[in-house]
């Protein structure tokens, strides 16, 4: 035997050589048209020159052509012009790699209708020759829905902008009106004071005092409209409850002691006006507690993770038949708006408030905070 004779190649070596070749060029399985005939997604096979070798019935029917009419035609002929450059590059890549990326392109039907599709391709062999195969997933409905959503989003944005402008104008008008009314109330109270000083009829003095009290109440209502107008304007944020009470405890409450037993690091997610809620509770206790000597703030945690913040005093308490009504607009002493305002502020982030004290032994207000709106920060 000649020394130049070729040594036989083992099956293992041949397999490794073939695997190495496939890894380099991308695996190419044989394509059988029968498997694509009943597919609802679009399938097209093209040759090395980009001409169509096969188009399944779903694609042919959707584009409005015939299978024979599409065979041999460049695939790019059915692609919108602005997508042809990208499509050509991906057609070349598809025949060389087994895992090309997904991308979008635009089919153009015989009647000119444009149909967006997602393309996924891979190399195949068609009648024994290298070819490329594309799966084309119709996303026309998805695109239409996206367009509708964008249109609705634009409409909502326009509505939101218009609403902001309207609210800004309304707040400006309200501010001017409040300013004018307060000026008139100031003048009214001055004149009432002068009348009370100069008259000698005791009955008239009483009337002047009542008129002055009414003017003060009107001023309180005007102040309420300013505060109520601020609810919901700013986004809710996290508040350190103990710090809020600490900030109030330094105020002048005479003989009344304020005990802050809220845990360190306890925060609630609420409207920025929650500071006003704590102040209202403390102010109400001082104003109407009569025999009150102390107010205590503390908290407890329920089994379900709900936090309950409590403001309790040792004053006169709230009668049983008024425990729910005190949160109604206009009910109660003075303007009767403070607790109603507090309830609205808390409600923005799902915090509820109720009065659970014992009449004659003191008032106890419980604010219940959902688990997701309470946290402890070290």
C-alpha positions in Angstrom: 0.0 0.0 0.0 1.3 3.5 -0.9 2.3 5.7 2.0 0.3 8.5 0.4 -3.0 6.7 0.8 -5.7 8.4 2.7 -6.4 7.0 6.2 -10.1 6.0 6.8 -12.1 8.5 8.9 -13.8 7.2 12.0 -17.6 7.8 12.4 -16.8 9.8 15.6 -14.4 12.1 13.8 -16.8 12.6 10.9 -19.6 13.5 13.4 -17.4 16.0 15.2 -16.4 17.6 11.9 -20.1 17.9 10.8 -21.1 19.3 14.3 -18.3 21.9 14.0 -19.5 22.9 10.5 -23.1 23.3 11.8 -22.0 25.3 14.7 -20.1 27.7 12.4 -22.9 28.1 9.8 -26.0 27.4 11.8 -27.9 24.1 11.8 -30.2 23.6 8.8 -33.0 21.0 9.1 -35.0 19.9 6.1 -38.2 21.9 5.6 -41.4 20.0 4.7 -44.2 22.2 3.3 -46.8 19.8 4.5 -46.1 20.8 8.1 -46.8 24.5 7.3 -50.0 24.1 5.3 -52.4 24.4 8.2 -50.4 26.9 10.3 -52.3 30.1 11.0 -49.0 32.1 11.4 -47.3 33.1 8.2 -44.4 31.0 7.0 -42.1 31.8 4.1 -39.0 30.0 2.8 -36.5 31.9 0.5 -33.3 30.9 -1.3 -29.8 32.4 -1.2 -30.8 35.2 -3.5 -33.8 36.2 -1.4 -36.4 34.7 -3.8 -39.4 33.0 -2.4 -39.3 29.2 -2.5 -42.5 28.6 -0.5 -45.3 30.6 1.1 -47.9 28.9 3.3 -51.6 29.3 2.5 -52.1 31.7 5.5 -49.6 34.2 4.1 -50.7 33.8 0.5 -54.4 34.4 1.4 -53.6 37.3 3.7 -51.5 39.1 1.0 -54.1 38.5 -1.7 -51.9 36.6 -4.1 -51.5 33.0 -5.3 -48.8 30.5 -4.3 -47.6 30.2 -7.9 -47.7 34.0 -8.2 -45.4 34.5 -5.2 -43.0 31.7 -6.0 -39.7 33.0 -7.4 -40.5 36.6 -6.5 -38.1 38.5 -4.2 -39.3 38.4 -0.6 -38.5 42.1 -0.3 -41.2 42.9 -2.9 -43.8 42.2 -0.2 -42.0 44.4 2.4 -42.7 48.1 2.9 -39.9 50.2 1.5 -38.8 51.7 4.8 -38.2 48.2 6.2 -36.5 46.6 3.3 -32.9 47.5 4.3 -33.3 46.0 7.8 -35.2 43.0 6.3 -32.4 42.3 3.8 -29.7 42.3 6.5 -31.8 39.9 8.6 -32.5 37.6 5.7 -28.7 37.2 5.3 -28.2 36.7 9.0 -31.0 34.1 9.2 -29.3 31.8 6.8 -26.0 31.9 8.8 -27.2 31.6 12.4 -29.6 29.4 14.2 -30.8 32.0 16.6 -31.3 35.4 15.0 -33.1 38.0 17.1 -36.8 38.8 16.9 -37.7 42.0 15.0 -40.6 43.8 13.5 -41.3 44.5 9.8 -44.2 45.5 7.6 -45.9 43.3 5.0 -47.7 45.0 2.1 -50.7 43.2 0.6 -51.9 43.3 -3.0 -54.5 45.9 -2.1 -51.9 48.1 -0.4 -52.9 47.2 3.2 -49.9 47.3 5.5 -49.7 44.5 8.1 -47.2 44.6 10.9 -45.5 41.3 11.9 -42.9 40.0 14.2 -40.2 38.0 12.4 -38.3 35.0 13.7 -36.1 33.1 11.4 -33.7 30.2 11.1 -31.7 28.3 8.4 -33.3 25.3 6.7 -32.7 23.1 3.7 -35.3 23.1 1.0 -35.2 20.3 -1.6 -31.7 19.7 -0.4 -30.4 23.2 -0.9 -29.6 25.8 1.9 -32.4 28.3 2.5 -33.9 30.6 5.1 -37.2 30.3 6.9 -39.2 33.1 8.4 -42.1 32.8 10.9 -44.2 35.9 10.6 -46.5 36.6 13.5 -49.3 39.0 12.7 -49.5 41.8 15.3 -52.0 44.0 13.5 -54.6 43.9 16.3 -51.9 44.5 18.9 -50.6 47.5 17.0 -54.2 48.8 16.7 -54.7 48.4 20.4 -51.4 50.2 21.1 -52.5 53.0 18.9 -55.8 53.2 20.7 -54.0 53.2 24.1 -51.7 56.0 22.9 -54.7 58.0 21.7 -56.4 57.5 25.1 -53.2 58.4 26.9 -52.9 61.6 24.9 -56.6 62.4 25.6 -56.1 61.8 29.3 -53.0 64.0 29.3 -54.9 66.8 27.5 -57.7 66.4 30.0 -55.3 66.4 32.9 -53.5 69.5 31.7 -56.8 71.3 31.1 -58.0 70.2 34.6 -54.7 71.6 36.1 -55.3 74.9 34.4 -58.9 75.0 35.6 -57.9 74.1 39.1 -55.2 76.7 39.2 -57.7 79.4 38.1 -60.2 78.2 40.6 -57.6 78.3 43.4 -56.6 81.8 42.4 -60.2 82.9 42.4 -60.8 81.3 45.8 -57.7 82.8 47.2 -58.8 86.3 46.1 -62.3 85.8 47.4 -61.0 84.6 50.8 -58.7 87.6 51.0 -61.6 90.0 50.3 -64.0 88.3 52.7 -61.4 88.3 55.5 -60.8 92.0 54.9 -64.5 92.7 55.2 -64.7 90.5 58.3 -61.9 92.5 59.9 -63.7 95.7 59.2 -66.9 94.3 60.6 -65.3 93.2 63.8 -63.7 96.6 64.3 -67.0 98.4 63.9 -68.8 95.9 66.2 -66.1 96.5 68.8 -66.6 100.3 68.6 -70.3 99.9 68.9 -69.9 97.6 72.0 -67.6 100.2 73.6 -69.8 103.2 73.0 -73.3 101.9 73.7 -74.9 101.8 77.2 -77.6 99.2 76.5 -76.6 95.8 77.9 -78.8 94.0 75.5 -77.0 95.7 72.6 -73.7 94.7 74.0 -74.7 91.0 74.0 -75.9 91.3 70.4 -72.5 92.8 69.4 -70.7 89.9 71.1 -72.8 87.4 69.3 -72.2 89.2 66.0 -68.5 89.1 66.7 -68.6 85.4 67.5 -70.5 84.8 64.2 -67.8 86.8 62.3 -65.1 84.6 63.9 -67.0 81.5 62.9 -67.2 82.8 59.3 -63.5 83.4 59.4 -63.0 79.8 60.5 -65.1 78.5 57.7 -63.0 80.6 55.2 -59.9 79.1 56.7 -61.4 75.6 56.3 -62.0 76.2 52.6 -58.3 77.1 52.2 -57.2 73.9 54.0 -59.7 71.6 52.2 -58.5 73.0 48.8 -55.0 71.6 49.6 -56.2 68.0 50.0 -54.8 65.7 47.3 -52.8 68.5 45.6 -49.5 67.0 46.7 -48.6 63.3 46.3 -48.7 61.1 49.5 -45.3 60.6 51.1 -43.9 58.8 54.2 -44.3 60.6 57.5 -42.6 59.9 60.8 -45.5 59.9 63.3 -43.4 60.4 66.4 -41.7 63.5 64.9 -45.1 65.0 64.0 -46.3 64.8 67.6 -42.9 66.0 68.9 -43.3 69.1 66.7 -46.6 69.8 68.3 -45.8 68.9 71.9 -43.6 72.0 72.2 -46.6 74.2 71.8 -48.4 76.1 74.7 -51.1 73.8 76.0 -51.1 75.3 79.5 -51.6 72.7 82.2 -52.2 69.9 79.7 -49.4 67.3 79.3 -48.7 65.8 76.0 -47.3 62.2 76.1 -45.7 60.9 72.9 -45.4 57.1 73.2 -45.4 56.4 69.5 -42.6 54.1 68.5 -39.4 55.5 67.0 -39.2 55.0 63.3 -42.9 54.5 62.7 -43.9 56.0 59.4 -47.2 56.1 57.6 -47.8 56.8 53.9 -50.3 59.7 53.7 -51.2 63.1 52.3 -48.8 65.8 53.6 -51.8 67.3 55.4 -51.7 64.4 57.9 -49.8 66.9 60.1 -53.1 68.9 60.3 -54.9 65.7 61.4 -52.6 65.2 64.4 -53.0 68.9 65.2 -56.8 68.8 65.0 -56.9 65.9 67.4 -54.7 67.6 69.9 -56.5 71.0 69.5 -59.9 69.4 69.9 -58.8 67.7 73.1 -57.5 71.0 74.5 -60.6 73.0 73.4 -63.4 70.6 74.5 -61.9 68.3 77.1 -62.8 70.6 80.0 -61.4 68.6 82.9 -58.6 67.3 80.7 -55.0 67.2 82.1 -53.2 64.9 79.6 -53.2 63.7 76.0 -51.4 60.5 75.0 -50.3 59.3 71.5 -49.4 55.6 71.2 -49.9 52.8 68.7 -50.5 49.1 68.5 -50.1 46.5 65.7 -52.9 44.0 64.8 -52.3 40.4 63.9 -52.9 41.2 60.2 -50.1 43.8 60.2 -52.6 46.7 60.4 -51.3 49.6 62.5 -53.5 51.6 64.8 -52.4 55.1 65.9 -54.3 56.3 69.0 -54.9 59.8 70.4 -56.4 59.5 73.9 -57.2 62.1 76.6 -58.7 62.1 80.1 -61.3 64.8 79.4 -65.1 64.6 79.2 -65.2 62.2 76.2 -67.7 62.0 73.4 -71.4 61.0 74.0 -72.4 57.7 72.4 -74.9 59.3 70.0 -72.3 61.6 68.6 -69.4 59.2 68.0 -70.1 58.9 64.3 -71.7 62.3 63.7 -68.6 64.2 64.8 -67.0 63.4 61.4 -69.9 64.9 59.5 -69.4 68.3 57.8 -70.7 71.1 60.1 -71.5 69.0 63.1 -70.1 70.0 66.5 -68.9 73.2 68.1 -67.1 76.1 66.4 -67.2 75.4 62.7 -67.6 71.6 63.0 -65.2 71.1 60.2 -61.9 69.9 61.7 -62.7 66.2 62.1 -64.5 66.1 58.8 -61.4 67.5 57.2 -59.2 65.0 59.0 -61.3 62.1 57.8 -61.0 63.3 54.2 -57.2 63.7 54.5 -56.7 60.2 55.9 -59.1 58.6 53.4 -56.7 59.5 50.5 -54.4 56.6 51.4 -57.0 54.3 52.9 -56.5 55.3 56.6 -59.7 55.3 58.6 -60.6 57.1 61.9 -63.1 56.4 64.6 -63.8 57.5 68.2 -63.8 54.7 70.7 -63.5 56.4 74.1 -65.7 56.1 77.1 -68.1 59.1 77.7 -67.2 60.9 80.8 -63.7 59.2 81.0 -62.1 60.8 77.9 -62.0 60.7 74.1 -60.0 58.1 72.2 -59.4 58.5 68.4 -58.1 55.5 66.5 -56.5 55.8 63.1 -56.3 52.5 61.3 -53.4 52.3 58.8 -53.4 49.5 56.1 -50.2 47.2 56.4 -48.9 48.5 53.0 -49.0 52.1 54.3 -47.1 51.6 57.5 -43.4 50.8 58.0 -40.7 51.0 60.6 -37.4 52.6 59.8 -34.3 52.2 61.9 
